[in-house]
């Protein structure tokens, strides 16, 4: 399983069951592993979760800012 697949797996749990811990795990993987966010975006839109994908991106950017300030 690639890091991109792992992110999609975790986001699926967030998208379908509002599982916040899965969102946090997706962010952690995205921060720590090289992944194809464009593919995650394509898949998210195909699944009909544009708003939740945008929330993922916003949280990812926030986490990256917080990490760089340490």
N, C-alpha and C positions, 0 to 999 in steps of 0.2 A: 504494500500500500504506500503510495507517495504521500508527501506532506499535503499536497493539494487534495488528494482523496480524503485524507484525515480531516481537513478543514471542512470539506463538503459533508462528511459524515456527521461531524459535530453540529454544523449549521442545520442539517436536516432535523436533528432533535430540537434545536431551537425554533426552527420555522414551524414545525408541526405540533410541538407540545409546549412551546414557550419555556423550554428548559434553559434557564439562565446559566447554569453551570456549564452547559454545552457551549454556549456563546463564549464564556470565559475561556474554555479549553481551546476553541477555534482561534481566539485571539492569541493565546499563548503559543500555539503551533505556528501561526502566521508570523509572530515576532521572533521565534527561535529557529525556524527552518525556511529555506528558500522554497517559495511556492508560486503558483501561477494564479494570481488574483484575478486576472482577466478571465480565466476558465471558471473560477468560482463565481464571478459576476454573470457570465453567460449561463451557467447552470442555474444560478439563483433566479434569474429573470425567466428562464424556461419553466422553472417550478412555480412561478407566480409570486415571488417574495421580494419584489423590488424594495419595499420600505424596510423590511427586516435586513436585507443586504446593506442598505444605506446605513442602518443603525450599526451593523457590524463594522463597516468602514469608519464611521465616526468614532466608535469605541476603540478601534485599532489605532487610529491617529492619536487619540487621547492617550492611550497606553504608551505609544512611542514617544510622545512629548514628555510624559512623566518619567520614562526610562532615561531619556537623554538629559534630563535636568538633575539626575542623581550624581 
